Amino acid sequence: MSVAIVCDSSVDLPVALLAERGLSTAPVGYSLGADFLRQGDQSGADFYAALEGGAKLVLSGVTSEDWEAAFTAAAAEHDDGVICLCQAFGSSNPSFDAAEFASRRLSHFEQLTVRVHPTPRSTAAQAAMALSLAAIAQRGGGRDVVEAALDEISGSADIFMIAPDVDGLDRAGELTAVQSQSGIGPLDFGVPVFRARDRIKAVDLADTAAEAESLLLDRAAQILGDDPAVIVVTHALHPEAAERLRDAASARLNAAEIHITELGPTVGGVLGAGAWGLGFCRVPHAEPAA
């Protein structure tokens, strides 16, 4: 038995790695000024330049048509249906609702089983989860085994981000809310560290980027302990910081595998160019039956 794994494009994983792991994605849609785009329609440099130029970003999520196309294409290579990982930001998520609608249509008209799992993690954290589950599926794990692995690792999945300043938050209209909910005071007198779960929350404020990276890795180590982990370092036009954090994470954490990605619109649209950070989850113990 073989199950397909599909997630939304907020995982930001490169095409070659998606193909290598047998993962499929459905594109997140967004409006940037007067233009409607899907993730992948423009380069990261063009996206962040538009933001800095004042273009208003509105995330619209994945459409049911795009989910259905992704589910159908992925299922063609597998015989045990589809598992969908869908970012679950906020109480009402258009991507999740659209995925559920697409799954019901395919079940009714095509007899295709699609199980949609909301994940209150995004970008690099969801990427780490998807890579972990793909490894189980590629070793022959069917739907039940992969879902058991998902249950096992969900609590260990998290993402922490660093922003060099609060300009991105200010442009996105999020600075006042994030700052008021942080409990650590004004964020423009240091280098803030954020947790990106169902919303962006400031959790630490450092004097320097090096100190911010150390605080970020402290939090990751508290969650992971000595357990082997899948780690995804991500960045918004800041490859030097990503490479530095990758090396520090490799030395500090028990990395079973570690990758670098380019941060897309989902979180990058809030934090802006120059942000960097990492997502992770434990390597699951679940294995296919012998």
N, C-alpha and C positions, 0 to 999 in steps of 0.2 A: 504494500500500500504506500501511496505517496501523496503528500498534501502540498498545495501551493500556498505561499505566503505573500500577501499583498499589503502594502502600506501606503500612506500618502507621501507625497514628495518632500514633506518637511524633514524627512530623514537626511536629505542633502547628500546621499551617498553617490559617488561617481558611477557612471554607466558601466564601466568595466567591472567594478566590484559587485554591482547588482547582478550582472550577468554571471560572474564567477560563482556567486552564492545562490543563484536561482531565485532571486527576489524580484518582485514586480512592484511598480509604483503607479499611483494615479496622481495627476498634477493638481497642485493647489492653485486655485485661481485668485487673482487680485486685480483691483483697479489702482492705477497709478496716474493720478490726474484724470484726464479724459479717456485714457487707454485701458482696455481690459486685456489682461495677459494671463498666461498660465506659466507656472514655474518652469524655467528652461527656455522661455521665449526670448530672454535677454540675458546678457552677461551680468555677473555680479558688479563689475565696474560701472556698467550703465545703470543698474538698479540703484546703487548707492549714490551715484552722481545725481540721479533724478530726485532722490530723497533730500540730499543736501541742497538741491536747487529749489526746494519748496513744494515739490509734487506731493499731493495728499495720497496716502496709502490706505486702502480699504481691503482687508482680506475677506474673500468670499467663500473660501474652502473648495472642496472637490465637488463637482456636479455628479448627480446620479448617473448621467450618461458616461462620464469618464470613469466612474467606479465600475459600471457594468462592462465597459470595454476592457478594463484592466482585469476584472474577474474572469471574463470569458477567455481572454488570451492566456492567462496564467493557468486556468483549469485544463486547457488543451494538452498540457504536458504532464498532467497528474490524474490519478484515479480516486483520490480520497477527498475531493472538494477543495475549498479555499478557506484559509484563515486570514481575516483582515484585521490589521492593527490600525486604529484610527485615533489620531490625536483628539483628545477630549477637553479642549480649552473652554471654560465657561459652562454655564448651566444649560444653554441651548446652543448646540453645535451643528451648523449646517452640514459639515462634512459627515458627521456621524449619522444624522438623519438621512442624508442622501445615500450613504452606504447601506443603511438598513432598507431603504426603499429599493435600491438596486438588488440587494440580496433576495428580497421577497419576490421581485419580478422574475429573477433567474430560477428561483425555486419553483415558482408556479408554471412558467412557460418552458423552462429548459431542464427542469429536475436537477438543477445544480445546487449543491449544498454550500452555502457561504455563511460562515459564522463571523460576526462582526464583534470585535473586542475593543471597547473604548479604553484608551491608555492615557492617563493624566500626565503624560510625559511627551516632550516634543523633541524635534531636531536630533541632537546627538544622543540623547538618552533613548529615544525610540529607535534610532539607528542601531545602538548597541543591543537592544532587545531583539530587533529583527535579525541581526547577524547571529545572535545566539540561537534563535529558533531555526534559522536556516541551516545551521550546522547539524541540528537534530534531524531535520527533514532530509538533509542530504545523506545522512547515515541510515535512512530507511524508516524514520519515525513517521507514523501516520497521524491523523488529526488528534486522536485522544492523547497520544504521547506528547505532541507539540503543545497542546493546550495545558497539559499538566506542567510542562516546562515553563510556560507563560505564567501560570499561577505561582510557580516557585520563584521566579526572578523578578516579578513585578514590584515587590516591596523594596528591592535593592536598586532599582533603576532610578537615576536622578541626573540632573544637569545643573552645573554651576557655571556662570558666565562672569567675565570681567569686562568692564567698559572703561576706556581711558578718561571719559568725561560723561556728563549727563546731557550733552547736546541732543543726542538721538532721542532720549526720553522726552526732552522738552519739545522737540519738533513733533513727536508722536502724540503730544498732549497727555502723557502719562506721568510726568515728573511729580506733579503735586500729589497724585494718588499714591504712587510708589513711595515717595518720601514720607508721607504722613503715616503710612502703614509699616514703615521699616522699624521704628523704635530705636534707630541709631542716629537720629538727627539729620541735619542737612547733608546731602550727598555730593555737593560741589566743592568740598574741601579735602578731597582725597581720591582714592581709586576704589570705587565700589565693587563688591562681589554680589552677584544676584543668583537666586535660585529660580529656575524657569519651570514651574509645574503647571497648574491650571492658570497661573498668572505670574507675572514678573514680580519678585519680592527681593528687596535688598536685605542681605543677611550679614554683611561685614563691610567695614570701611577701613582701608589700609592707607598708609602714607605713600607707598611706592608700589609699582607694578610687581616687583619681586615679592614684596610682602603679601600682596593680594593673591599671587599664585600659591604661596605657602599656605595661606588661610584656606584657599580653595582645596588644596590637596589634603589638608587636615580634615576637612569635612568629608571628602571622599574616603579617606582612610577610616574615619569613624564608622561609616556605613559598610564598607567592604571588609574591614579587618584584613586578615591575611588570605582571604579567599581569592582564587583566580577570577579575573574579571575581563570582560570585553570593554575596551575603552575607545571612545571616539572623540578626538580633539577637533574643535571646529573654530573657524575664524571668519571675520568679515574684512577682507582685504588686509590682513595682518599675518602673512605667512611666517614671518620671523618669530612672532610671539607664539604661534601654534607649534613651531618646531621646538622652541625652548620648553614649552609646557609639555609636549610629547616626551622629551628627554627626561624632564623632571618627574613626570608621571611614571615612566618606565622604571626609574630608580626608586620611587617611593611606594608604588603600588604593585601588586602581583598581577601584571598584565599578561593574560593568555594571548591576547592580540590587541593591537593598537593601530588606529587609522587616523588620518587627517582629512577633514572635509571643509568645503567652503559654505559658510552660513548663508542660508537663503532668507526669503522674505518673512517667514513666520516669526522668528525671534529677531532676526537682523533688522526687520522693519521697525522694531521698537528700540533696540540698543544702538543701531547705526553702525557706520563704517568704523573699523578699528577695534571692534569687540572680539574677544576670544574666550575660550573656555573648554569644558569637556563634559561629556555624558558617559554613563557607564551602567553596567549591571553585572551581577555575579554570573559566572558560567553555570548553567543548570546541571543538576545531577541526572535528570531524566535521560534514559537511554531507550532505544527501540528494543522490543522483545527479541530474544535470540531466535 
